[in-house]
Amino acid sequence: MADWKQISGALVRISAGSRTNVWGVNSGGNIYRYTNNDANPWVQVPGALTDIGAAADGTVWGVNSGGNIYRYTGDLPG
């Protein structure tokens, strides 16, 4: 896989809205956001999801184990 670079971590779902807007969910339902630093690639975001989707405009949506739908607002002003 010469054209691929492995990034540390373990996810069961990942979504990339752009090169810098990448989100993932691990097997425990923990949410992670890519830091754009391959040496320390992920920062955990509060919450628990089973699936996640990131859009090119920065919008991020998720679904939890109960089927509830969420939109990330942690980067919006007050």
TATAZI-V382785 format. One line per field, one symbol per residue. psi: psi as a letter, one per 30 degrees, with the letter a starting at -180 (. if undefined). burial: + if it has 24 or more other C-alpha atoms within 12 Angstrom, else -. A space follows every 50 residues. Layout:
# TATAZI-V382785
psi=???
burial=???
This chain:
# TATAZI-V382785
psi=ifgkkkklljlfkkkjflffikllklfggkkkkkfgjfeifkkkkklklf lkkklfgfkkllkafggkkkkkgfgkk.
burial=----------+-++++----++++++--++++++-------+----++++ ++++---+++++---------+------
